[in-house]
């Protein structure tokens, strides 16, 4: 009788704990005991205990597969542990707001970087209020210095915002990135509309091509004080290679950002340059700046390093991010991005979708959803656009900005 009681209690505890992923061990013990008890004597009570223990075992397995698939756990860049990441992924996919988990997980990293920026800002004499980073690490040295492997390892362990520490400060996951995709305040009909929009595009087959990525590419650059590097990547394909910065505006006000990327060879000679701007970024907003180097200009190779210079100014356009909801959905080896304009004005949406194979960035697509015959999203409408990734990926992150479409009739 005691064995039956213990089995039932363990089954209940395991089932409850399985909702938070960690109930698999008590459920396994309960499963073994319930099978033993059922063999000894068949009864509805023992069958119920068996059923609860089976569910308690299966549920954590399903939750794990939802986060990592059939692969082993890999280091997350959002500050969450393996268990925390599994809980975040599963309950976020069910529509729950789990951003509080990220905020607690990322607080230490933000605090460290924030203190470094404050220190640099306090000692910076130049009027442009810039600070400098080498391989994503804030530095007071004006110039690029190659770091050895031990220094790079230390930088990564300290939360320096390179490819292994970055994106997690906010990438919204459908497995799609960026906490700016918080739809709690919006009409959830957008998800049904997204399904309708998806039907407009043929589903692309899944690719098995592995994308080239070199996130250890040496880099050096300057950023406005108050602008944080969230993640830093470098990817390439047959025709181009792209440095990609994921940044966050912590200046306390809306900003327009402009960037220049410069590719250099082993001798420091300039090979190519690329300019990019982001029209309006709200305070605390996360955004992407992507350089694009044509390999024809690089002699078919990739640069030995790249530099970047990012500046900010007052935006020319009116920020409309609070009046737009954007959602992205994987569609075979493509992504369909839909934007709903809830305002009474025409809105332009600039979106970047980052494609990842585990933690490696394998593709980056700039998408502008628009209505037919327009270059913007008209009031009260849903506009969509599809983009193709040519390499295998297992998750996406989406970042976007929205602003009033001045001059659009």
ABEGO torsion letter per residue (X at the ends): XAAAAAAAAAAAAAAAAAAAGAAAAAAAAAAAAAAAAAAABBBAAAAAAAAAAAAAAAAAAAAAAAAAEABBBBBBAAGBBAAAAAAAAAAAAAGBBAAAAAAAAAAAAAAAAAAAAAAAAAABABAAGBBBBBGGBBBABBEBBBBBAAAAAAAAAAGBBBAAAAAAAGBBBAGBBEAAABAAABBAAAAAAAAAAAAABBBBBBBABBBBBBAABBBBBBBBBGBBBABBBBBBBAABBBBBBBBBBAAGBBBBBBBBBBBBBAAGBBABBBBBBBABBBBGBBBBBBBBBBAAAAGGBBBABBBBBBBBBBBABBBAAAABBBBBBBBEABBBBBBBBABABBBBBBBBBBBBBEABBABBBBBBBBBBGBABBBBGBBBBBBBBBABBBABBBBBBBBBBBBGBX
